[in-house]
Each structure stands twice: as structure tokens, then as C-alpha cells.
């Protein structure tokens, strides 16, 4: 006991730093694993592999032991490759509060009106669209990989962006304040299954961004022309312009 207390102060600092780093890694890993059902299943399988390998080594079954050791060695790499999109989405979800601005830049009434008019113009013509309105959580990491615009919002510009077979048609528009920040932004798809079979990748992308940010996303279905909004991981149909304006007014105030 006296030996422990007689250790140099540097040794204690090393122990504390080492413990702190291990604690951070373990906490971060546990949060990621338990926030995703697929990843949790992979983790349980890995635990069973480790237990099975220990039992096989205890009974000295050499061939099976060699095979299990090979599987255990490569298993984490296989999981990372399979789960790469999920891991990226989870990391964004866990750290999203770190990118939160104290004051949100929200659009005015004219901006809301232009968005609603463009949305239902596209809806009537069954032109698919994805419009995300940023709030507190910055979407710069998505905008950096998109086509930057920094343009004043207008109904005509939004419509032209989503015209089929044009360079900006695919992906999402991100709106910050009264400007179109960028177009052709790509979001990670939500792993949640949508009940309505007419809802495709645009709706899953809208859900995905709503799960990792506090923004609101408007989706226009290319198949049916239906309008939906995604916010806080919830998808709501919004086929009435007045109802959409009401939601935008509450969200963008």
C-alpha cells in the first residue's frame, strides 16, 4: 500500500489520463452500439464468438479454434464496411448538439410564401423535390459536398432547380434564412421503414436528416405528387398549401 502512495506524481497523472481516455472510448462505443439495433445485433454476435472461442480453447479443439480466431480477427472490419452509412449517421446524431447555433437564421414571410408556391407547383406536375430548411443545427457538412448557390429565394428558382434531367435535379436544396444555401445536397437515408409504399428514397433522406438535425424538410413525391414534411424523425403528409404555410410559420418564427 505504501508503495502505491510513494509512486511519483507523473505516474498518477498517467493513470488518470489513461483511465479518462478509456472511459471516453467505452462510453462513445456503448452509445453508438445501443442507439442502433443492427449494430447491437453485430455486437451480440461478436460477444458470442469471443465466448465460443474461449470455450473451444479451454477444451483444446485446435481446428475450430483457428477458424474462430480468423473470424474474430476480421469481424470488426466486415462490420465497419457493412455499417459505414449507419455509423456516419449515428456519429452525426451523437454530436449534433456541438454544431448548434444559439440564434437561428429564419426566413421571413415572403420566403415562406415562395417555398409554399414552388412546392405545390411541383406537386401539381409530379416533379420530385427535397427542400430542407436549416434551423439551429448547421448543415454545412452536407452543403460542402453540394453545389453552393447563396441565392435569394424565389418560386421560379426553386422550380427550375428540380426540373427533371437538369444537373441540380437530384438531391436536396438547403435553405438558410432567406437564401438558398446550396442544391444537390445528399443526406444519409433513414434506416426506418416507411409504411406507405409510394414513399421512396427522397422520403427516407428527409427522415434521415430530420433524425440528425432540428431542420424541417419538405418532400414532393415524384410518383404521386403528394407533399410531406419531415421534422424530428416524424413524417407528415401536407397536401394543403394553407396547412404547410401554417407549419412553416410556426417553424420559422
PLY file of the C-alpha trace (Angstrom):
ply
format ascii 1.0
element vertex 253
property float x
property float y
property float z
element edge 252
property int vertex1
property int vertex2
end_header
0.00 0.00 0.00
2.88 2.35 0.90
4.46 1.61 -2.48
1.35 2.86 -4.26
1.34 6.16 -2.39
5.09 6.58 -2.86
4.74 6.44 -6.68
5.78 9.65 -8.49
3.07 12.19 -9.31
3.73 11.67 -13.02
2.66 8.03 -12.71
-0.64 9.07 -11.16
-1.25 11.57 -13.96
-0.60 8.84 -16.49
-3.08 6.54 -14.75
-5.74 9.28 -14.65
-5.26 10.24 -18.29
-5.29 6.59 -19.32
-8.49 5.93 -17.34
-10.16 9.05 -18.79
-9.32 8.11 -22.39
-10.55 4.54 -21.91
-13.75 5.85 -20.30
-14.42 8.16 -23.29
-13.85 5.37 -25.82
-16.07 2.92 -23.91
-18.86 5.49 -23.40
-18.79 6.56 -27.05
-18.82 2.93 -28.24
-21.71 1.97 -25.93
-23.77 4.97 -27.08
-23.24 4.10 -30.73
-23.96 0.37 -30.25
-27.14 0.80 -28.21
-28.58 3.54 -30.44
-28.75 1.22 -33.46
-30.50 -2.16 -33.46
-28.42 -3.61 -36.32
-25.16 -2.60 -34.67
-26.37 -4.06 -31.37
-27.01 -7.39 -33.13
-23.49 -7.36 -34.56
-22.09 -6.64 -31.09
-24.03 -9.56 -29.54
-22.77 -11.91 -32.25
-19.19 -10.74 -31.57
-19.60 -11.44 -27.84
-20.84 -14.96 -28.59
-17.88 -15.51 -30.92
-15.49 -14.49 -28.13
-17.23 -16.78 -25.63
-17.22 -19.65 -28.14
-13.53 -19.12 -28.84
-12.73 -19.19 -25.11
-14.68 -22.44 -24.63
-13.01 -24.06 -27.66
-9.55 -23.05 -26.43
-10.37 -24.39 -22.96
-11.17 -27.81 -24.45
-8.15 -27.52 -26.80
-10.07 -28.02 -30.08
-7.35 -26.69 -32.39
-9.01 -26.65 -35.85
-12.19 -24.90 -34.66
-10.11 -22.53 -32.52
-8.01 -21.45 -35.51
-11.12 -20.84 -37.61
-12.82 -18.79 -34.88
-9.71 -16.70 -34.28
-9.60 -15.89 -38.01
-13.30 -14.87 -37.97
-12.85 -12.73 -34.83
-9.82 -11.00 -36.35
-11.70 -9.93 -39.50
-15.19 -9.50 -37.99
-14.77 -5.81 -36.90
-13.55 -4.82 -40.38
-16.52 -6.57 -42.03
-18.94 -4.81 -39.63
-17.38 -1.38 -40.32
-17.73 -1.91 -44.10
-21.36 -3.06 -43.82
-22.38 -0.44 -41.27
-20.45 2.55 -42.67
-23.57 4.64 -43.56
-25.22 3.82 -40.21
-22.07 4.69 -38.27
-21.77 8.02 -40.03
-25.41 8.84 -39.30
-25.04 7.81 -35.66
-21.92 9.90 -35.15
-23.72 12.92 -36.64
-26.68 12.27 -34.32
-24.49 11.96 -31.22
-22.50 15.14 -31.92
-25.24 17.28 -33.47
-25.57 19.45 -30.33
-21.96 20.55 -30.76
-22.90 22.28 -34.02
-25.88 24.12 -32.59
-26.04 27.89 -33.00
-27.66 29.96 -30.24
-29.62 32.08 -32.73
-31.27 30.53 -35.79
-31.40 32.40 -39.11
-35.01 32.02 -40.20
-36.71 33.25 -43.35
-39.37 35.95 -43.50
-42.99 35.71 -44.67
-42.08 36.32 -48.31
-39.59 33.42 -48.18
-42.25 31.13 -46.71
-44.71 32.16 -49.43
-42.19 31.45 -52.21
-41.43 27.99 -50.75
-45.12 27.06 -50.49
-45.92 28.25 -54.02
-42.95 26.40 -55.50
-43.78 23.23 -53.56
-47.34 22.99 -54.83
-46.38 23.99 -58.37
-44.01 20.99 -58.36
-46.67 18.84 -56.67
-49.26 19.52 -59.40
-46.76 18.45 -62.06
-45.49 15.47 -60.05
-41.92 16.73 -60.04
-39.91 15.25 -57.17
-38.31 17.72 -54.77
-36.46 17.81 -51.44
-36.21 21.16 -49.60
-34.54 21.36 -46.18
-34.87 24.47 -44.02
-31.99 24.82 -41.60
-32.66 25.91 -38.02
-30.11 25.74 -35.16
-28.06 22.71 -36.28
-25.71 23.72 -39.07
-25.84 21.65 -42.27
-22.50 22.93 -43.58
-21.03 19.40 -43.72
-23.73 18.48 -46.26
-23.51 21.80 -48.11
-19.73 21.45 -48.53
-20.30 18.46 -50.83
-23.17 20.10 -52.75
-23.42 22.90 -55.34
-23.13 26.21 -53.47
-25.61 28.88 -54.56
-26.13 31.57 -51.86
-29.06 32.85 -53.93
-32.14 34.81 -52.97
-35.15 32.51 -52.66
-37.79 32.69 -55.38
-40.52 30.38 -56.58
-39.05 30.33 -60.10
-35.55 29.41 -58.95
-36.80 26.54 -56.75
-38.91 25.18 -59.61
-36.02 25.36 -62.08
-33.68 23.54 -59.70
-35.95 20.49 -59.59
-36.81 20.30 -63.30
-36.04 16.68 -64.36
-32.83 15.89 -66.27
-31.03 19.02 -65.06
-27.72 18.96 -63.12
-29.35 20.08 -59.84
-32.49 17.91 -60.00
-31.22 15.11 -57.75
-30.51 15.76 -54.11
-31.82 18.42 -51.77
-31.91 22.19 -51.58
-30.77 23.61 -48.23
-32.32 26.93 -47.20
-30.66 29.18 -44.64
-32.59 32.28 -43.69
-33.81 33.97 -46.87
-31.26 32.29 -49.14
-30.81 29.01 -50.96
-27.50 27.90 -49.46
-26.93 25.03 -51.91
-28.54 22.47 -54.21
-27.84 18.81 -54.97
-27.09 18.00 -51.33
-27.19 14.32 -50.39
-28.32 13.07 -46.98
-27.88 9.71 -45.28
-31.07 7.65 -45.66
-33.01 6.75 -42.55
-32.94 3.06 -41.66
-36.58 3.34 -40.60
-39.07 1.68 -42.94
-41.82 3.96 -44.27
-45.30 2.48 -44.18
-46.54 3.99 -47.44
-45.01 2.07 -50.37
-45.30 5.13 -52.62
-42.66 6.82 -50.46
-39.15 6.26 -51.78
-35.57 7.38 -51.24
-36.48 11.09 -51.01
-38.72 10.41 -48.03
-36.05 8.27 -46.35
-33.50 11.03 -46.97
-35.90 13.56 -45.42
-36.37 11.33 -42.38
-32.63 10.78 -42.18
-31.78 14.49 -42.00
-34.62 15.12 -39.54
-33.11 12.46 -37.23
-29.71 14.18 -37.09
-30.74 17.85 -37.13
-33.55 20.15 -35.99
-34.33 21.30 -39.54
-37.60 20.83 -41.42
-37.65 19.08 -44.80
-40.37 19.31 -47.45
-40.72 16.33 -49.81
-42.65 16.21 -53.07
-43.29 12.69 -54.33
-42.38 12.07 -57.96
-44.90 9.20 -58.19
-48.00 10.76 -56.62
-47.23 14.47 -56.26
-48.01 14.22 -52.54
-46.35 16.76 -50.26
-44.90 15.67 -46.89
-42.76 17.27 -44.22
-40.16 15.56 -42.04
-39.23 17.04 -38.68
-37.76 15.46 -35.51
-37.87 12.00 -37.11
-41.60 12.26 -37.95
-43.07 12.28 -41.47
-46.39 14.10 -42.02
-48.44 14.46 -45.20
-49.18 18.08 -46.04
-51.40 18.30 -49.13
-52.91 21.69 -48.30
-50.96 24.93 -49.03
-52.52 26.75 -46.05
-51.57 23.92 -43.72
-47.98 23.93 -44.98
-47.81 27.71 -44.57
-49.07 27.35 -41.01
-46.36 24.78 -40.20
-43.66 26.91 -41.80
-44.83 29.98 -39.90
-44.57 28.11 -36.59
-41.21 26.56 -37.50
-39.57 29.68 -38.97
-40.55 32.25 -36.38
0 1
1 2
2 3
3 4
4 5
5 6
6 7
7 8
8 9
9 10
10 11
11 12
12 13
13 14
14 15
15 16
16 17
17 18
18 19
19 20
20 21
21 22
22 23
23 24
24 25
25 26
26 27
27 28
28 29
29 30
30 31
31 32
32 33
33 34
34 35
35 36
36 37
37 38
38 39
39 40
40 41
41 42
42 43
43 44
44 45
45 46
46 47
47 48
48 49
49 50
50 51
51 52
52 53
53 54
54 55
55 56
56 57
57 58
58 59
59 60
60 61
61 62
62 63
63 64
64 65
65 66
66 67
67 68
68 69
69 70
70 71
71 72
72 73
73 74
74 75
75 76
76 77
77 78
78 79
79 80
80 81
81 82
82 83
83 84
84 85
85 86
86 87
87 88
88 89
89 90
90 91
91 92
92 93
93 94
94 95
95 96
96 97
97 98
98 99
99 100
100 101
101 102
102 103
103 104
104 105
105 106
106 107
107 108
108 109
109 110
110 111
111 112
112 113
113 114
114 115
115 116
116 117
117 118
118 119
119 120
120 121
121 122
122 123
123 124
124 125
125 126
126 127
127 128
128 129
129 130
130 131
131 132
132 133
133 134
134 135
135 136
136 137
137 138
138 139
139 140
140 141
141 142
142 143
143 144
144 145
145 146
146 147
147 148
148 149
149 150
150 151
151 152
152 153
153 154
154 155
155 156
156 157
157 158
158 159
159 160
160 161
161 162
162 163
163 164
164 165
165 166
166 167
167 168
168 169
169 170
170 171
171 172
172 173
173 174
174 175
175 176
176 177
177 178
178 179
179 180
180 181
181 182
182 183
183 184
184 185
185 186
186 187
187 188
188 189
189 190
190 191
191 192
192 193
193 194
194 195
195 196
196 197
197 198
198 199
199 200
200 201
201 202
202 203
203 204
204 205
205 206
206 207
207 208
208 209
209 210
210 211
211 212
212 213
213 214
214 215
215 216
216 217
217 218
218 219
219 220
220 221
221 222
222 223
223 224
224 225
225 226
226 227
227 228
228 229
229 230
230 231
231 232
232 233
233 234
234 235
235 236
236 237
237 238
238 239
239 240
240 241
241 242
242 243
243 244
244 245
245 246
246 247
247 248
248 249
249 250
250 251
251 252
